[in-house]
Amino acid sequence: MTERPKPSLPQTGNDEPIVLVVDDDPSVRRALINLFESVGLKVAAFGSAPEILQSKPPEVPSCLVLDIRLPGLSGLDLQADLAKANIHTPIIFITGHGDIPMTVRAMKSGAVDFLTKPVRDQDMLDAVQAAIERDRKRREIEKTVSNVRSRFESLTPRERDVLSLVASGMMNKHVAAELGLAEITVKIYRGQIMRKMGAKSLAELVKMNEALGIQHAKRDEQT
C-alpha cells in the first residue's frame, strides 16, 4: 500500500504570504476566503483539523485562522498537535462559544489572537497582518541561524574551542593558556574563524555565537 501524497497548498510568489483557514462551516470559510482575497492575500481553506494535517506546511510567511470548536479534533487539539510536530504557524482562533478558560489556554499556548464571531472584517485583517509579520520575522531569524550554523560546522574542533573562549570575553593570552597554545597560534585561529564565519568584527562574531547558543564557562582564576 503506497502512502498518499500530501495535498499541495496554492502556489505563491517567493515570499508571498498565505492564510490558512480551518472551519467546518462552509459559509464561514467562503466569507473568510472572500475577505482575504479582497486584500490580495492567498488563502487555503479546510473543513476539519485532519484535512490541514494532511497538507504540507507552507514554506512562506503564513498564519492559521482556526475555529476552536471543530468536529472530532478541536482547534485547541490541533494547536497542540502542530506544536508537537514543531510547526510554528501563528494561530488566530475564532469562535462563537468562547469562554475565559478556553481563551487563556489558547493564548498561553502561543495563539496570536482570540476573536469572537461575528468578527469585524478590520479586526480579522489586523490580526492576520500581525500574525503574518510575526511568522515572517521568525523565518528570517531561523534562516539567519541556519546560515550561521552552516558556517560554524565548517570550523575545525580546535577553531570551535577558540571561538567559544574568545566569544566569552577571554583575551588571546588567556585563550592560549586555557588551550595550551602559543598566543600567536590563537591569533591565527581567530583570523581563520573570522573568515570562515564571515564576521567583520569581534562583536558580530559574539552575536553569531550567541545565536547558536554556544557557551563556555570561564575559569574562576582568570584575570
Disulfide bonds with the S-S distance in Angstrom:
none
